[in-house]
């Protein structure tokens, strides 16, 4: 366990699961002084989970790193969606002795994973009845798995479908950008969708293709420059262009 | 046979009838239980001997024998005693090899010094139910030939956030002691202990013949430690990670699956559904392909149904399969069809245990029909199935013995189970929404149906919001084989939903009619009367969990005086005070532990216990918020017998009296 020597900070960590949904949530350390805490700690909150899932497999995925996006939204203070996790007010200090890294466990996250086996404070405080710690006696691992899944369902507005056109192909297709983890998968999917048209075009000698997209402002951009998550939030349309045109 | 020497305190015990000769003396067979979920995380202390079984009261340390045997070799009594017959000792050791059950071994070790020594040299599995009851040094000094160690750490209520972080149960001193003492150690099983990556590295280094690692509800390690195990334990057969909490930081994750040796492995079991970080799937597929002995594979939720199919193709001999997400990753056009997946299941002719389904697409559920008839164990407890989704599946599961499910299936779903699964032995119904005010989709109706359809039931865990005495009484009569009965009515102090009466009579009937009952968890509105019943009839009860129950200290007294086999008592939020606590004074040493939180204990009562019982460790655990120094009220009490006295690794918020 590393000692945490970082100064108090607020950072956002992008959390993605299979569909790579964008989940912003705030990560408070317990070193934040109370006045910085947002007054949301009366909102019903799920049990604290210490675990934060990563948004991509390390070193073996083509999806882009979300570091940029992290910095980008670092200035943005946002709460998660209602019913999903946000940090909880932690007036209590955790054990001072072992593992200050554990101080970071104050975060709540929708990630599935085991929650704290160690002492955590209050569960949620619903307006109806104060919840009691550790009751009903369901292991945090199980509780958190469901909160993660429920949060994902809540997050998922049902798909981000964009039109895909290919130069020379007779008709367009539609894809759900949320189905892919990253650019490589998107490429593979588009290959699959347009195999026939690609084959036909290859017979004509033109093997080069570029994938471009139209963003919110209507500009035609080359796919692959920005982090995946930023891409899917700004992409309105996809266009597969012949190589010759792309240059 | 050498003359039995009496112990200094009592005449030699009779050799118990239970001394049996086990079938084989093999100490190296993989002892993971056949049923897929026996060694699962939920406390299964009452199933027949699995590696997490808790039917050994004494553990590795003494079980109440107070004399310190003279280990220097037979001359304790004086000059006239003949030196031990070496041949006889060898014979004795060969015979004692066949004893496997710890209880039998404990009994054998009390016969005389010679038997004590022989038993100590031939005990292969060391079971220590409370890691603080005995020190590593003492264990290692007594037992010479240990091949497997089972250690349990934190009290069970730690699972429900009642034990503050940093309380203890570190495995480090154990690994440090076991390393030099047992270079031939093959198996380590830990439950509720804190295991660091350094500990795992040390295990990998210290035991060249290491074969099995099982971590249940542990914390403190990460994929870094797993990588060490994978890489260096060349004879690894079992790596079972069950409901652990891993410490991975996003940027420090290690691709541990790729670290297994390149050659064929001897892996038989790989369970890692709780390792929630993504991993290199290709590495897993390759690993499975080169592990011909693999029988149990439980993957995490990052495995899609397409990937699952690939794995199943590589390992058609699997018996236990954790199916991961059970959802497609691909574009809708390219998604795998149900029939393709069904083909894979049909090809897995040995499957008897299924679990996973973490993010399931219900359209893929029919794919498991080909294996349903052979399934003995099915775990849907992470899949929020409706009764309509469950019925067609369970209708085929005629041989089901173990079934874990969510309450989303409702009473209807349970009725379907009752109709088909007449051989059911273990049922667990978990709540999707684990809060007090939740709707609750199962009730006494479901319980009644199960009791009527599953007469062979041995173990039940049932979360609900509404219950009646009548249904519980019915279960007590219809299911006489019950060994474990855990009913959790989630709303506190809830009475019988029809009569408005307390639930005393229901639980009373359970203890009266279920003569084999060893584990009981109570809930709902309960008065002292319920505990009177428990004390009167619960003669075999070893584990009792009480929450929000009872009127007065008499409840505790009934339990202590009546439940003669009581080992573990966990109590929370009940009106029991010092008087109740002290009524147990004469019984604490026969128990493994007592846990009480949010009752009415005070420092005075707890101190008195500590003073009068020197061989107990009495821990008063403060919540972090209690910064005021000395408070009279005790919020959390944890007391346990120990040969070692107060532990030296207690954090500041633990006050050992």
Contacts between the chains, C-beta under 8 A, distances in Angstrom:
chain1	res1	chain2	res2	distance
A	1	B	196	7.6
A	1	B	220	7.6
A	1	B	247	7.4
A	13	B	250	7.7
A	18	B	301	7.8
A	18	B	302	7.3
A	18	B	304	7.5
A	18	B	325	6.6
A	18	B	327	7.2
A	18	B	329	6.7
A	18	B	359	7.0
A	47	B	161	7.7
A	50	B	245	7.1
A	51	B	245	7.1
A	51	B	246	7.6
A	51	B	276	6.5
A	52	B	250	6.8
A	53	B	276	6.0
A	53	B	277	7.0
A	54	B	248	7.7
A	54	B	250	4.1
A	54	B	253	6.5
A	54	B	277	5.9
A	54	B	278	6.4
A	55	B	250	7.6
A	56	B	278	7.1
A	57	B	278	3.9
A	57	B	279	6.8
A	57	B	280	6.8
A	57	B	302	7.9
A	58	B	250	7.9
A	58	B	251	7.5
A	58	B	253	5.0
A	58	B	255	6.8
A	58	B	278	7.8
A	59	B	255	6.9
A	60	B	255	7.2
A	60	B	280	5.1
A	60	B	282	8.0
A	61	B	278	8.0
A	91	B	625	7.4
A	92	B	623	7.6
A	92	B	624	4.5
A	92	B	625	4.7
A	93	B	624	5.6
A	94	B	164	7.8
A	94	B	165	6.0
A	94	B	166	7.7
A	94	B	624	6.4
A	95	B	164	6.0
A	95	B	165	5.5
A	95	B	166	3.7
A	95	B	624	6.9
A	95	B	651	5.6
A	95	B	652	7.7
A	95	B	653	6.4
A	96	B	652	7.1
A	97	B	166	5.6
A	97	B	651	5.0
A	97	B	652	6.5
A	98	B	165	7.7
A	98	B	166	4.4
A	98	B	651	6.9
A	99	B	165	7.7
A	99	B	166	6.9
A	101	B	247	7.5
A	102	B	165	5.8
A	102	B	166	7.6
A	105	B	165	7.6
A	111	B	276	6.7
A	112	B	276	5.5
A	112	B	301	6.3
A	112	B	358	7.4
A	113	B	245	7.2
A	113	B	246	7.6
A	113	B	274	7.6
A	113	B	276	4.2
A	114	B	219	7.5
A	114	B	243	6.3
A	114	B	244	6.5
A	114	B	245	3.6
A	114	B	246	7.6
A	114	B	274	6.2
A	115	B	161	7.7
A	115	B	245	7.5
A	116	B	161	6.1
A	116	B	165	6.6
A	116	B	245	7.4
A	117	B	154	7.2
A	117	B	158	5.4
A	117	B	159	6.2
A	117	B	161	7.6
A	117	B	163	7.7
A	117	B	192	7.3
A	117	B	217	6.6
A	117	B	219	5.5
A	117	B	245	6.0
A	118	B	158	7.0
A	118	B	161	7.2
A	118	B	163	6.3
A	118	B	164	5.8
A	118	B	165	2.9
A	118	B	166	6.8
A	118	B	167	7.0
A	118	B	219	7.7
A	119	B	161	5.8
A	119	B	162	6.8
A	119	B	163	5.9
A	119	B	164	3.1
A	119	B	165	5.7
A	119	B	167	7.9
A	119	B	623	7.1
A	119	B	624	7.1
A	120	B	161	4.5
A	121	B	625	7.9
A	123	B	435	8.0
A	124	B	435	7.6
A	126	B	435	7.7
A	126	B	437	7.1
A	128	B	437	5.8
A	129	B	436	6.4
A	129	B	437	6.1
A	131	B	435	6.5
A	131	B	436	6.7
A	132	B	436	7.6
A	132	B	492	7.5
A	132	B	573	7.2
A	133	B	160	7.4
A	133	B	161	5.6
A	133	B	162	6.6
A	134	B	157	6.9
A	134	B	160	3.1
A	134	B	161	4.8
A	134	B	162	4.9
A	134	B	572	7.7
A	135	B	160	7.2
A	135	B	436	7.0
A	135	B	490	7.9
A	135	B	492	7.3
A	135	B	547	6.9
A	135	B	548	7.9
A	135	B	572	7.9
A	135	B	573	7.9
A	136	B	431	6.6
A	136	B	434	5.1
A	136	B	435	7.5
A	136	B	436	6.9
A	136	B	463	6.3
A	136	B	488	5.7
A	136	B	490	4.3
A	137	B	159	7.5
A	137	B	160	5.0
A	137	B	488	6.4
A	137	B	545	7.9
A	137	B	547	7.3
A	138	B	160	7.7
A	138	B	430	6.8
A	138	B	431	6.5
A	138	B	434	4.1
A	138	B	463	7.4
A	139	B	41	7.1
A	139	B	42	7.8
A	139	B	159	4.8
A	139	B	160	7.3
A	139	B	217	7.7
A	139	B	243	6.5
A	140	B	159	7.2
A	140	B	160	7.7
A	140	B	161	6.5
A	141	B	41	7.5
A	141	B	243	4.7
A	141	B	245	7.4
A	141	B	274	6.7
A	142	B	381	7.6
A	142	B	382	7.6
A	142	B	430	6.6
A	142	B	434	7.6
A	143	B	434	5.7
A	145	B	358	7.2
A	145	B	382	5.9
A	146	B	382	7.9
A	146	B	384	7.9
A	146	B	432	6.3
A	146	B	433	7.9
A	146	B	434	7.9
A	149	B	358	7.7
A	149	B	359	6.5
A	149	B	384	7.9
A	152	B	359	8.0
A	175	B	331	6.7
A	176	B	331	7.7
A	176	B	332	7.4
A	179	B	329	7.8
A	179	B	330	7.6
A	179	B	331	5.9
A	179	B	332	7.7
A	189	B	330	7.7
A	189	B	331	4.7
A	189	B	334	7.2
A	192	B	331	6.8
A	192	B	333	7.0
A	192	B	334	5.5
A	193	B	331	7.3
A	193	B	333	6.8
